[in-house]
Amino acid sequence: MTFKTKEITLKEIVNDKLEFLIPVYQRPYVWDEIEINKLLEDLEHNFKNNIEKKTNTNYFVGNTYVVKSHNPKTENLFEVIDGQQRFTTFWLISFCFKKIGINSDLSNYLEIVYDKSRKDIRFDFDIRKEVYEYLKGLLDGSSDRRFQDVSNFEFLKNIAAGIETIEGFLKSKANEINLLEFGNYIFNNVKFIFNEAPEKTDLNALFVALGTSGIQLQQSDILKARLLDKISDKNERIKYAKIWEACENMNNYFESNVKISFPYDTSKIKENYFNEFNETIFNSKNDNTIFENKINLTIDEILKIEDEIISNNTTEIVQNSACRSIISFNVLLLHTFRIYRIQNRCTEDVESLDSKKLLEIIQPDKIENVEGFFLLLWRVRYLFDKYVVKWRNEEGEEISNENEKLLLTSIYESDNDGKKRYSRQNNENSEMQMLQSVLYFTGIFAQQYWLTPFINFLLKPENLDNADLILKELERIDNIMLPGDKKEISWKLVNEEIALPKFEQIKTTLLKSSGTGFSHYWFYKLEYILWKNWDKENGKQYRITSKNSIEHVFPQNEENKNNLDNLGDGIDWLNAFGNLALLSVGQNSSYSNQSVVKKRDDFNNKSSYDSLKLAKIYSYDSWNSEQIKLHQEETIKLFENHYQNS
């Protein structure tokens, strides 16, 4: 009854002719754009690092658990207990390489070849046969009318969205990296820890155990211990340990975390007191003594004492503080370390903001003033919670990830029965919130490099009381952080070593007829510029959300595209920026290849805007090359004014 464990690459999966069955108890494919982009960005970083350092290091994607199937038709079929999402994602990545014409070794992962006359896709599904049929249809080019609108299929919509995301990512990297070599790197260097369970394993019990297993010791815990080891005084170590603990829970607001580490009296504290650590207010020796001389207590007695502590306190813990951070605590530490280096006049940037390499990047001997680093972390975390968007639910909405939106909040102070209480309330939609949404969705999801220059700016006290100045600075950061090496750009931004790009360069990019090859950044940025100048009292709602599918307003199918007027200027107006908009996969699918008139009717009948660019387009009475050209000229003028005013 022992597990067989080995490291295995995609190449070895192919060579050993392994195929996978997704059993009935597995959930559907659920990875979203953020998770997929995090993986792709991580793979790209490691691929580039191998080239730069002339190494051949592997990329590990964690543990997978399988059990051998007793299907008599095939020898190497495994039921996937844990790892379905990753196995499937790499299948989608392999398919997208093939779809855009990159014939790397990765294509071999798509199918299992039994012999010269028989082959099949590498996956089968116990109950979701439509998933198998959809994937097989993608691969062999067969079309099934059932799948024309995948939004009707709960098991397929995330797969279709994943393909759009991966294809968009690969196309955006075509001029930056060798995609053929990148595909071969994934095929040869991505490694799974392949755990094969013994035959008589209770699979349901194992599946539940894997889903509820405890949290392992994190790299941040090890780093905290190493840094605290440099502080000799025991009481000081306790204080700085509590500062760290107040910062590390990223899915709760800072003031709530501080309340746990430093039980403060809300009646004697103001919101701006959190800006800097003040030992008079946040006393680490402030522990309750109510438990003293009480030993061998039962759980019931402990709970009664805790109730007494709460009732004696004149405060209440911060309410409505549930949120989900846009970065992990490890990445916040890396941003803090960058700022620490800037403040200490270090001219070299960190090697990366890879959260898995935290202990390699932040080494105690690189931090001379450990106490100063802890105090800086406190300030960074406070500013991060005050000025940076979080994933939250709107008031009154059911709490769920599906309903989450990127929102800014404010601390709300109230008094109830003599008890002062802090709560979090969502701010109204603002330029700051919308622009941060642009930066988030067009940035490197796991790292969000723009945070270093933004928080570094906020650390200067003279900047905090001027909302217009903060927005101007964020617009400046966005204007400079064009598609490219965002890590390098962000470092140069902080050190004032980079200037605003010349608008003529941007104009040249927008005038190309790039079709689906346009960077999604330009569509997101235009949505912000349009929203900033929009009539927000017209009754329709709008929010900048995750989108990854470029829509041709004048359809690009053969039946319609020949009807587009030829202006005789040699410009492909079908694929021009003026004829395009960025939508989600579901939105794009709903418009499909309908006529412009039908698309306009569907768009106008919705209670919210899918896209402000589309709202501009559908305000025209007709839509042909002349209107596309006119809309594009107006769009470019908006970009130009924005850059000049910023």
C-alpha positions as CSV (number, residue, x, y, z in Angstrom):
1,M,0.0,0.0,0.0
2,T,2.8,2.5,-0.9
3,F,2.6,5.3,-3.5
4,K,4.9,5.2,-6.5
5,T,6.4,8.7,-6.9
6,K,8.5,10.1,-9.8
7,E,9.2,13.3,-11.6
8,I,7.7,13.3,-15.1
9,T,7.8,15.8,-18.0
10,L,5.3,16.2,-20.8
11,K,7.8,14.5,-23.1
12,E,7.9,11.5,-20.8
13,I,4.1,11.4,-20.7
14,V,4.1,11.2,-24.5
15,N,6.9,8.6,-24.7
16,D,5.3,6.4,-22.1
17,K,1.9,6.7,-23.9
18,L,0.1,7.8,-20.8
19,E,-3.6,8.8,-21.1
20,F,-5.9,10.2,-18.5
21,L,-9.5,9.6,-17.4
22,I,-11.2,12.4,-15.5
23,P,-13.5,10.5,-13.0
24,V,-17.1,11.4,-12.1
25,Y,-16.2,13.2,-8.8
26,Q,-14.0,15.7,-10.5
27,R,-15.3,19.3,-10.9
28,P,-15.3,20.9,-14.4
29,Y,-12.4,22.9,-15.7
30,V,-12.4,26.1,-13.7
31,W,-9.1,27.9,-14.3
32,D,-9.7,31.5,-15.3
33,E,-7.7,34.1,-17.3
34,I,-5.8,35.2,-14.2
35,E,-4.6,31.7,-13.2
36,I,-3.7,30.8,-16.8
37,N,-1.8,34.0,-17.3
38,K,0.1,33.5,-14.1
39,L,1.2,30.1,-15.3
40,L,2.2,31.4,-18.8
41,E,4.1,34.4,-17.4
42,D,5.9,32.1,-15.0
43,L,6.8,29.8,-17.8
44,E,8.0,32.7,-19.9
45,H,10.1,34.0,-17.1
46,N,11.9,30.7,-16.5
47,F,12.3,30.2,-20.3
48,K,14.0,33.6,-20.7
49,N,16.1,33.0,-17.6
50,N,17.4,29.7,-19.0
51,I,18.4,31.5,-22.2
52,E,20.0,34.4,-20.4
53,K,22.0,32.3,-18.0
54,K,22.6,29.4,-20.5
55,T,21.1,26.9,-18.1
56,N,18.6,24.1,-18.5
57,T,16.5,24.3,-15.3
58,N,13.1,22.6,-15.0
59,Y,9.8,24.1,-14.1
60,F,7.9,22.2,-11.5
61,V,4.1,22.4,-11.4
62,G,3.5,20.5,-8.2
63,N,2.1,17.2,-7.1
64,T,-0.4,15.1,-9.1
65,Y,-2.2,12.0,-7.9
66,V,-3.4,9.2,-10.2
67,V,-4.4,5.6,-9.9
68,K,-4.0,2.9,-12.6
69,S,-7.3,2.1,-14.4
70,H,-8.2,-1.5,-15.2
71,N,-9.6,-0.7,-18.6
72,P,-8.7,-3.8,-20.7
73,K,-8.5,-1.8,-23.9
74,T,-5.5,0.3,-22.9
75,E,-2.4,-0.4,-20.8
76,N,-1.5,3.1,-19.5
77,L,-4.8,4.7,-18.6
78,F,-4.8,6.6,-15.3
79,E,-7.7,8.1,-13.3
80,V,-6.7,11.6,-12.2
81,I,-7.4,12.1,-8.5
82,D,-5.7,15.5,-8.3
83,G,-4.1,17.5,-11.2
84,Q,-6.9,17.7,-13.7
85,Q,-6.7,21.5,-14.0
86,R,-3.0,21.5,-14.7
87,F,-3.1,18.5,-17.1
88,T,-5.9,20.1,-19.0
89,T,-4.3,23.6,-19.1
90,F,-1.2,22.2,-20.7
91,W,-3.4,20.4,-23.3
92,L,-5.0,23.8,-24.1
93,I,-1.5,25.4,-24.3
94,S,-0.4,22.7,-26.7
95,F,-3.5,23.2,-28.8
96,C,-3.0,26.9,-29.0
97,F,0.6,26.5,-30.2
98,K,-0.7,24.2,-32.9
99,K,-3.6,26.6,-33.7
100,I,-1.4,29.6,-34.4
101,G,1.0,27.4,-36.6
102,I,3.9,26.8,-34.2
103,N,4.8,23.2,-34.8
104,S,6.8,22.6,-31.6
105,D,7.3,19.2,-29.9
106,L,4.4,20.3,-27.6
107,S,1.9,19.2,-30.2
108,N,2.8,15.5,-29.4
109,Y,1.0,16.0,-26.0
110,L,-2.4,16.5,-27.7
111,E,-2.9,12.9,-28.8
112,I,-1.9,9.4,-27.9
113,V,-0.9,7.3,-30.9
114,Y,-1.7,3.6,-30.5
115,D,-0.4,2.6,-33.9
116,K,-0.3,3.9,-37.5
117,S,-4.1,3.6,-37.9
118,R,-5.4,4.6,-34.5
119,K,-4.9,7.7,-32.3
120,D,-7.1,9.7,-29.9
121,I,-6.9,12.8,-27.7
122,R,-5.1,12.2,-24.4
123,F,-8.1,12.7,-22.2
124,D,-11.4,11.1,-21.6
125,F,-14.2,12.0,-19.2
126,D,-16.4,9.7,-17.2
127,I,-19.6,11.6,-17.5
128,R,-18.9,14.8,-19.5
129,K,-18.7,13.4,-22.9
130,E,-19.4,16.7,-24.5
131,V,-16.0,17.9,-23.2
132,Y,-14.2,15.0,-24.9
133,E,-16.2,15.7,-28.1
134,Y,-15.5,19.4,-28.0
135,L,-11.7,18.9,-27.5
136,K,-11.6,16.2,-30.2
137,G,-13.5,18.5,-32.6
138,L,-11.0,21.3,-31.9
139,L,-8.2,19.1,-32.8
140,D,-9.5,17.4,-35.9
141,G,-11.3,20.4,-37.2
142,S,-14.7,18.8,-37.2
143,S,-17.5,21.1,-36.2
144,D,-20.6,20.4,-34.1
145,R,-23.4,22.9,-34.3
146,R,-24.1,22.2,-30.6
147,F,-20.9,24.0,-29.6
148,Q,-21.3,27.2,-31.7
149,D,-22.3,29.0,-28.5
150,V,-20.2,27.4,-25.7
151,S,-21.8,29.7,-23.1
152,N,-24.7,27.2,-23.1
153,F,-22.4,24.5,-21.7
154,E,-21.2,24.9,-18.1
155,F,-18.4,22.4,-18.7
156,L,-17.1,24.1,-21.8
157,K,-17.2,27.9,-21.3
158,N,-14.0,28.0,-19.2
159,I,-12.2,25.8,-21.7
160,A,-13.2,28.1,-24.6
161,A,-12.2,31.2,-22.5
162,G,-8.9,29.5,-21.7
163,I,-8.1,29.0,-25.4
164,E,-8.8,32.7,-26.1
165,T,-6.5,33.7,-23.2
166,I,-3.6,31.4,-24.2
167,E,-3.9,32.3,-27.9
168,G,-3.9,36.0,-27.0
169,F,-0.8,35.6,-24.8
170,L,1.2,33.7,-27.4
171,K,0.3,36.2,-30.2
172,S,1.4,39.1,-27.9
173,K,4.8,37.4,-27.4
174,A,5.5,36.6,-31.0
175,N,7.9,39.5,-31.4
176,E,9.5,39.0,-27.9
177,I,10.5,35.4,-27.8
178,N,11.0,32.4,-30.1
179,L,7.7,30.6,-29.7
180,L,9.0,27.4,-31.3
181,E,11.8,27.2,-28.7
182,F,9.3,28.2,-26.0
183,G,7.0,25.3,-26.9
184,N,9.9,22.9,-26.9
185,Y,11.0,24.2,-23.4
186,I,7.5,23.5,-22.0
187,F,7.5,20.0,-23.6
188,N,10.9,19.1,-22.2
189,N,11.3,21.1,-19.0
190,V,7.8,21.3,-17.3
191,K,7.8,18.6,-14.6
192,F,5.0,17.1,-12.5
193,I,5.5,15.1,-9.4
194,F,3.6,12.0,-10.5
195,N,2.2,10.1,-7.5
196,E,0.6,6.8,-8.4
197,A,-1.8,5.5,-5.7
198,P,-1.9,1.8,-4.8
199,E,-4.7,-0.2,-6.4
200,K,-6.8,-0.6,-3.3
201,T,-6.8,3.0,-2.2
202,D,-10.1,4.5,-1.1
203,L,-10.2,7.2,-3.9
204,N,-13.0,9.2,-2.4
205,A,-11.3,9.3,1.0
206,L,-8.0,10.3,-0.7
207,F,-9.7,13.0,-2.8
208,V,-11.3,14.5,0.3
209,A,-8.0,14.3,2.2
210,L,-6.2,16.2,-0.5
211,G,-8.8,18.9,-0.6
212,T,-8.6,19.5,3.2
213,S,-4.9,19.0,3.9
214,G,-3.2,21.5,6.2
215,I,-1.2,24.5,5.0
216,Q,2.6,23.8,4.7
217,L,5.2,26.1,6.2
218,Q,5.5,29.1,3.8
219,Q,8.7,30.7,2.5
220,S,7.5,33.9,4.2
221,D,7.5,32.1,7.6
222,I,11.2,31.1,7.1
223,L,12.1,34.6,6.0
224,K,10.5,36.1,9.1
225,A,12.5,33.7,11.3
226,R,15.7,34.6,9.6
227,L,15.1,38.3,9.9
228,L,14.0,38.1,13.5
229,D,17.2,36.2,14.3
230,K,19.1,39.4,13.5
231,I,17.3,41.2,16.4
232,S,19.0,40.4,19.7
233,D,16.4,41.8,22.2
234,K,13.6,39.3,22.9
235,N,10.9,42.0,23.5
236,E,11.9,43.7,20.2
237,R,11.7,40.4,18.4
238,I,8.1,39.9,19.7
239,K,7.2,43.4,18.6
240,Y,8.5,43.0,15.0
241,A,7.0,39.5,14.8
242,K,3.6,41.0,15.5
243,I,4.2,43.7,12.9
244,W,4.9,41.0,10.4
245,E,1.8,39.0,11.4
246,A,-0.3,42.2,11.1
247,C,0.8,42.5,7.4
248,E,0.7,38.9,6.2
249,N,-3.0,38.0,6.0
250,M,-3.8,39.6,2.6
251,N,-7.4,38.5,2.5
252,N,-8.4,40.8,5.4
253,Y,-7.9,44.5,5.8
254,F,-4.9,45.9,7.6
255,E,-6.8,47.4,10.6
256,S,-8.4,44.1,11.3
257,N,-5.1,42.3,11.2
258,V,-3.6,44.9,13.5
259,K,-6.5,44.5,15.9
260,I,-5.5,40.8,16.3
261,S,-1.8,41.5,16.8
262,F,-2.1,44.7,18.8
263,P,-5.5,44.7,20.6
264,Y,-6.1,48.5,20.4
265,D,-8.9,50.6,21.8
266,T,-10.9,51.9,18.8
267,S,-12.2,54.8,20.9
268,K,-8.7,56.2,21.2
269,I,-7.5,55.7,17.6
270,K,-8.1,57.4,14.3
271,E,-7.7,55.9,10.9
272,N,-4.6,57.8,10.0
273,Y,-2.8,56.4,13.0
274,F,-2.3,53.2,11.1
275,N,0.0,55.0,8.6
276,E,3.1,54.4,10.7
277,F,3.8,52.0,13.5
278,N,3.6,53.8,16.9
279,E,4.5,51.7,19.9
280,T,2.6,54.0,22.2
281,I,-0.6,53.1,20.4
282,F,0.2,49.6,19.2
283,N,1.8,48.1,22.3
284,S,3.2,44.6,21.9
285,K,3.2,44.2,25.7
286,N,-0.5,44.9,25.9
287,D,-1.5,41.3,26.3
288,N,-4.6,40.5,28.3
289,T,-3.8,39.1,31.8
290,I,-7.2,37.6,32.3
291,F,-5.8,34.1,31.8
292,E,-3.1,34.5,34.5
293,N,-3.2,31.9,37.3
294,K,-5.8,29.8,35.4
295,I,-4.5,26.4,34.4
296,N,-6.1,23.2,33.2
297,L,-9.1,25.1,31.7
298,T,-11.7,23.4,29.7
299,I,-12.6,24.6,26.2
300,D,-15.9,25.9,27.5
301,E,-14.1,27.9,30.3
302,I,-11.7,29.4,27.8
303,L,-14.6,30.5,25.5
304,K,-16.3,32.1,28.5
305,I,-13.2,34.1,29.4
306,E,-12.8,35.2,25.8
307,D,-16.4,36.4,25.8
308,E,-15.6,38.4,29.0
309,I,-12.6,40.0,27.2
310,I,-14.8,41.0,24.3
311,S,-17.6,42.4,26.5
312,N,-15.1,44.4,28.6
313,N,-13.5,46.0,25.6
314,T,-15.0,49.3,24.5
315,T,-14.4,48.4,20.8
316,E,-15.5,46.0,18.2
317,I,-13.4,44.3,15.5
318,V,-13.6,45.9,12.1
319,Q,-16.7,44.7,10.2
320,N,-17.2,43.9,6.5
321,S,-13.5,43.4,6.0
322,A,-13.7,40.4,3.7
323,C,-11.6,40.9,0.5
324,R,-9.2,39.1,-1.8
325,S,-5.9,40.7,-2.6
326,I,-4.6,41.1,-6.1
327,I,-1.1,39.9,-5.0
328,S,0.2,37.4,-2.5
329,F,2.0,38.3,0.7
330,N,5.3,37.0,-0.8
331,V,4.9,39.5,-3.7
332,L,4.1,42.3,-1.3
333,L,7.3,41.5,0.5
334,L,9.2,41.6,-2.9
335,H,7.7,45.1,-3.7
336,T,8.7,46.2,-0.2
337,F,12.2,44.9,-0.7
338,R,12.5,46.8,-4.0
339,I,11.4,50.0,-2.3
340,Y,13.8,49.3,0.6
341,R,16.7,49.0,-1.9
342,I,15.6,52.3,-3.6
343,Q,15.5,54.1,-0.3
344,N,19.0,52.8,0.4
345,R,20.3,54.0,-3.0
346,C,20.8,50.5,-4.4
347,T,21.1,50.9,-8.2
348,E,20.4,47.2,-9.1
349,D,16.9,45.8,-9.2
350,V,16.1,42.4,-7.7
351,E,16.4,39.4,-10.0
352,S,12.7,38.8,-10.2
353,L,9.4,39.1,-8.4
354,D,8.9,35.4,-8.5
355,S,7.1,34.5,-5.2
356,K,8.5,31.0,-5.3
357,K,12.0,32.4,-5.1
358,L,11.4,34.7,-2.1
359,L,14.2,33.2,0.0
360,E,16.7,33.5,-2.9
361,I,15.8,37.1,-3.5
362,I,15.4,38.5,0.0
363,Q,18.4,37.3,2.0
364,P,19.0,38.7,5.5
365,D,22.5,39.8,4.8
366,K,21.1,42.1,2.1
367,I,19.1,44.0,4.7
368,E,21.3,46.0,7.0
369,N,18.5,47.7,8.9
370,V,16.1,44.8,9.7
371,E,14.0,46.9,12.0
372,G,13.6,49.6,9.3
373,F,12.5,46.9,6.8
374,F,9.8,45.7,9.2
375,L,8.6,49.3,9.7
376,L,8.6,49.9,6.0
377,L,6.5,46.7,5.5
378,W,3.9,48.2,7.9
379,R,3.7,51.4,5.9
380,V,3.6,49.6,2.6
381,R,0.8,47.3,3.8
382,Y,-1.3,50.3,5.1
383,L,-0.9,52.2,1.8
384,F,-1.7,49.1,-0.2
385,D,-5.0,48.6,1.6
386,K,-5.9,52.3,1.4
387,Y,-5.1,53.0,-2.2
388,V,-5.1,49.7,-4.1
389,V,-8.1,47.8,-5.4
390,K,-9.2,44.5,-3.9
391,W,-11.5,41.8,-5.1
392,R,-14.8,42.4,-3.2
393,N,-18.5,41.9,-3.4
394,E,-20.9,44.8,-3.7
395,E,-23.0,45.6,-0.7
396,G,-26.1,43.4,-0.8
397,E,-24.7,40.8,-3.1
398,E,-24.2,37.2,-2.2
399,I,-20.7,36.6,-1.1
400,S,-19.0,34.6,-3.8
401,N,-16.0,34.7,-6.1
402,E,-18.4,34.9,-9.1
403,N,-19.7,38.2,-7.9
404,E,-16.4,39.8,-7.0
405,K,-15.3,43.1,-8.5
406,L,-12.2,45.1,-8.3
407,L,-13.1,47.8,-5.8
408,L,-11.6,50.5,-3.6
409,T,-12.9,51.0,-0.1
410,S,-12.9,53.5,2.7
411,I,-12.9,53.0,6.5
412,Y,-16.3,54.0,7.9
413,E,-16.5,55.0,11.6
414,S,-19.7,54.5,13.5
415,D,-20.8,54.6,17.2
416,N,-23.2,52.0,18.5
417,D,-24.2,51.7,22.2
418,G,-21.1,53.6,23.2
419,K,-18.9,51.4,21.2
420,K,-16.9,52.9,18.3
421,R,-16.7,50.6,15.3
422,Y,-14.7,50.7,12.1
423,S,-16.3,49.2,8.9
424,R,-15.2,49.0,5.3
425,Q,-17.5,50.4,2.7
426,N,-17.1,50.3,-1.1
427,N,-16.3,53.5,-2.8
428,E,-18.2,54.7,-5.8
429,N,-16.7,54.0,-9.2
430,S,-13.8,56.4,-9.7
431,E,-11.0,57.1,-12.2
432,M,-8.5,55.6,-9.7
433,Q,-10.5,52.4,-9.5
434,M,-11.0,52.1,-13.3
435,L,-7.3,52.9,-14.1
436,Q,-6.1,50.3,-11.6
437,S,-8.4,47.8,-13.2
438,V,-6.6,48.6,-16.5
439,L,-3.2,48.1,-14.9
440,Y,-4.3,44.9,-13.2
441,F,-5.7,43.2,-16.3
442,T,-2.9,44.3,-18.6
443,G,-0.1,43.7,-16.2
444,I,1.7,40.6,-15.1
445,F,-1.0,39.1,-12.9
446,A,1.2,37.5,-10.2
447,Q,3.6,40.5,-9.9
448,Q,1.8,43.7,-10.8
449,Y,5.0,45.7,-11.3
450,W,3.2,49.1,-11.3
451,L,2.8,48.7,-7.5
452,T,6.5,49.5,-6.8
453,P,6.5,53.0,-8.3
454,F,2.9,53.7,-7.1
455,I,3.5,52.8,-3.5
456,N,6.9,54.4,-3.5
457,F,5.2,57.7,-4.6
458,L,2.6,57.3,-1.8
459,L,5.3,56.9,0.8
460,K,6.1,60.6,0.5
461,P,3.7,62.3,3.0
462,E,3.3,65.4,0.9
463,N,1.6,63.4,-1.8
464,L,-1.1,61.8,0.3
465,D,-3.6,64.6,0.7
466,N,-4.0,65.4,-3.0
467,A,-6.3,62.9,-4.8
468,D,-5.8,64.7,-8.1
469,L,-2.0,64.4,-7.8
470,I,-2.2,60.7,-6.9
471,L,-4.4,60.1,-10.0
472,K,-2.0,62.1,-12.2
473,E,0.9,60.0,-10.9
474,L,-1.0,56.7,-11.6
475,E,-1.8,58.0,-15.1
476,R,1.9,58.8,-15.6
477,I,2.9,55.3,-14.5
478,D,0.3,53.7,-16.9
479,N,1.4,55.9,-19.8
480,I,5.0,54.8,-19.4
481,M,4.3,51.1,-18.7
482,L,3.4,50.2,-22.3
483,P,3.6,46.6,-23.5
484,G,7.2,45.5,-22.9
485,D,9.4,44.5,-20.0
486,K,7.3,45.8,-17.2
487,K,9.8,44.8,-14.5
488,E,12.6,47.0,-16.1
489,I,10.2,49.8,-16.9
490,S,8.9,49.9,-13.3
491,W,12.4,50.1,-11.9
492,K,13.4,52.9,-14.3
493,L,10.1,54.7,-13.3
494,V,11.0,54.7,-9.7
495,N,14.5,55.9,-10.4
496,E,13.3,58.6,-12.8
497,E,15.3,57.0,-15.6
498,I,12.5,56.8,-18.2
499,A,10.4,59.5,-20.0
500,L,6.9,59.5,-21.5
501,P,6.9,57.7,-24.8
502,K,6.6,59.9,-27.9
503,F,2.9,59.9,-29.1
504,E,4.0,59.3,-32.7
505,Q,5.2,55.9,-31.7
506,I,1.9,55.0,-30.2
507,K,0.0,56.5,-33.2
508,T,2.1,54.3,-35.5
509,T,1.0,51.2,-33.5
510,L,-2.7,52.1,-33.6
511,L,-2.6,52.8,-37.3
512,K,-1.5,49.3,-38.2
513,S,-4.2,46.9,-39.4
514,S,-3.2,44.2,-36.9
515,G,-6.6,42.6,-36.3
516,T,-6.4,40.1,-33.4
517,G,-2.7,40.9,-33.2
518,F,-3.4,44.2,-31.4
519,S,-2.2,44.2,-27.8
520,H,-5.2,44.1,-25.5
521,Y,-3.7,47.0,-23.6
522,W,-4.8,49.6,-26.1
523,F,-8.4,48.5,-25.8
524,Y,-8.3,48.6,-22.0
525,K,-6.7,52.0,-22.0
526,L,-9.2,53.4,-24.4
527,E,-12.0,52.2,-22.2
528,Y,-10.5,54.1,-19.3
529,I,-10.1,57.3,-21.4
530,L,-13.7,57.0,-22.6
531,W,-15.1,56.3,-19.2
532,K,-13.3,59.3,-17.7
533,N,-15.1,61.6,-20.2
534,W,-18.4,59.6,-20.2
535,D,-21.9,60.8,-19.2
536,K,-22.3,58.6,-16.2
537,E,-25.9,59.7,-15.6
538,N,-27.4,57.9,-18.6
539,G,-28.7,54.9,-16.6
540,K,-26.4,52.2,-18.0
541,Q,-23.8,50.5,-15.8
542,Y,-20.2,49.9,-16.8
543,R,-17.1,48.4,-15.3
544,I,-13.7,47.5,-16.7
545,T,-13.6,43.7,-16.4
546,S,-11.4,40.8,-17.7
547,K,-11.7,40.5,-21.5
548,N,-9.6,38.5,-23.9
549,S,-11.5,38.2,-27.2
550,I,-11.1,40.8,-30.0
551,E,-14.4,41.3,-31.8
552,H,-14.6,42.5,-35.5
553,V,-17.6,44.8,-35.5
554,F,-18.0,44.5,-39.3
555,P,-17.9,40.7,-39.5
556,Q,-14.8,39.0,-40.9
557,N,-16.6,35.9,-42.2
558,E,-16.4,35.4,-46.0
559,E,-20.0,36.2,-46.5
560,N,-19.7,39.7,-45.2
561,K,-16.1,40.9,-45.4
562,N,-16.2,41.3,-49.2
563,N,-19.0,43.8,-48.7
564,L,-16.8,46.3,-46.9
565,D,-16.1,49.4,-49.0
566,N,-12.6,49.7,-50.5
567,L,-11.5,53.3,-50.0
568,G,-8.6,52.8,-52.4
569,D,-6.0,53.8,-49.7
570,G,-4.4,50.4,-49.4
571,I,-5.6,50.0,-45.8
572,D,-7.2,46.9,-44.5
573,W,-10.1,48.5,-42.7
574,L,-11.6,45.2,-41.6
575,N,-8.6,44.6,-39.3
576,A,-8.1,48.2,-38.3
577,F,-8.3,49.4,-34.7
578,G,-11.4,51.3,-35.6
579,N,-13.4,48.1,-36.5
580,L,-12.4,46.2,-33.3
581,A,-13.4,46.0,-29.7
582,L,-12.3,43.8,-26.8
583,L,-15.0,41.5,-25.2
584,S,-15.1,38.5,-23.0
585,V,-15.4,35.1,-24.8
586,G,-19.1,34.9,-23.8
587,Q,-19.9,38.4,-25.1
588,N,-18.1,37.8,-28.4
589,S,-19.8,34.4,-28.8
590,S,-23.2,36.0,-28.3
591,Y,-22.6,38.5,-31.2
592,S,-21.0,35.7,-33.3
593,N,-21.0,36.6,-37.0
594,Q,-24.2,38.6,-37.0
595,S,-24.7,41.6,-39.1
596,V,-23.8,45.0,-37.7
597,V,-27.5,45.9,-37.4
598,K,-28.3,42.8,-35.4
599,K,-25.2,43.3,-33.2
600,R,-26.3,46.9,-32.5
601,D,-29.8,45.8,-31.5
602,D,-28.4,43.2,-29.1
603,F,-25.9,45.6,-27.6
604,N,-28.5,48.4,-27.1
605,N,-31.0,45.9,-25.4
606,K,-28.6,45.2,-22.6
607,S,-28.8,46.9,-19.3
608,S,-25.1,47.5,-19.0
609,Y,-22.4,48.3,-21.5
610,D,-20.1,45.5,-22.7
611,S,-17.7,48.1,-24.0
612,L,-17.7,51.9,-24.2
613,K,-15.8,51.6,-27.5
614,L,-18.7,49.6,-28.9
615,A,-21.2,52.2,-27.5
616,K,-19.3,54.8,-29.6
617,I,-19.4,52.6,-32.7
618,Y,-23.1,51.8,-32.4
619,S,-23.9,55.5,-32.1
620,Y,-23.2,55.7,-35.8
621,D,-26.2,55.3,-38.2
622,S,-24.3,52.9,-40.4
623,W,-21.0,51.1,-40.3
624,N,-18.6,50.9,-43.3
625,S,-15.0,51.8,-44.1
626,E,-15.8,55.6,-43.9
627,Q,-17.2,55.2,-40.4
628,I,-14.4,52.9,-39.3
629,K,-11.9,55.5,-40.5
630,L,-13.7,58.3,-38.8
631,H,-14.1,56.4,-35.5
632,Q,-10.4,55.5,-35.6
633,E,-9.4,59.1,-36.1
634,E,-11.5,60.2,-33.2
635,T,-10.1,57.4,-31.1
636,I,-6.5,58.4,-31.8
637,K,-7.3,62.0,-31.0
638,L,-8.6,60.9,-27.6
639,F,-5.3,59.0,-27.0
640,E,-3.3,62.1,-28.0
641,N,-5.3,64.4,-25.7
642,H,-4.9,62.0,-22.8
643,Y,-1.1,61.8,-23.2
644,Q,-0.8,65.6,-23.5
645,N,-2.9,66.2,-20.5
646,S,-1.1,63.7,-18.4
